[in-house]
Amino acid sequence: MSVHAPDHRGRGGIAGYPGLVDTVLVAGRVVKRDGVLVDVDLPALRTRLLESRNRIAAAAGIPLDGTWRPRPESE
């Protein structure tokens, strides 16, 4: 009979969420402190993301007015 010892190293990633993270350092620089991102211009980031989305949708011919529906795959 074998006894399985569970590996719990990945549990934080499965059961956690970003709000549980208080501080994050990347290459020695703090990027999140007290649960808040540091030195991030969220309005500017949002603008860049929306502009990127608009370019991708336009290139793919996808309207952004909520009328687009994916075509069913043919069998």
Residue pairs with C-beta under 8 A, 6 or more apart in sequence:
12 20
19 35
21 32
21 35
22 32
22 33
22 34
22 35
23 30
23 32
23 33
23 34
24 30
24 31
24 32
25 31
30 38
31 37
31 38
31 39
32 38
53 64
54 64
57 63
57 64
62 68
